[in-house]
């Protein structure tokens, strides 16, 4: 069996189908509070696995993303290693997210994004790009059927399947 994530419109807001390493905190307004990360001290070279994706056109948007309505949605699979002292608290209602470009605690990261319709499982390999070689404290792997779901933007019905994740070491 695989993990299946489908983006939906739930009564008051768009919700991207997602899966992540961490813990669900609670519902907060129209969003959620999440604790991202699990203690981890290894330094893998890549994340390997299989995915298939059935994107829909983006039909739910919030500023500043109104201009992408009608474009195909994208799935996203990402991995990163950090030296945070505790899991990172995401708050989608307050717009509190990891700053992937500027967070000095991010040691390595990798990402796959695709808007391609993939009906049969396809292997992926996401290499980790290391910014430094400090020892990690946390790992985050996050998958989502709508790459802008954190911003309540995406295509209702976009569906991502993932399976057989494996960390690759050199």
Buried (B, 14 or more C-beta within 10 A) or exposed (E): EEBBBBBBBEEEBBBBBBBBBBEEBEEEEBBBBBBBBBEBEEBBBBBBBBBBBBBBBBBBBEEEBEEBEEEBBBBBBBBBBBBBEEBBBBBBBEEBBBEEEEBEBBBBBBBBEBBEEBEEBEEBEBBBEBBEEBEBBBBBBBBBBBBBBBBBBBBBBBBBBBEEBEBEEE
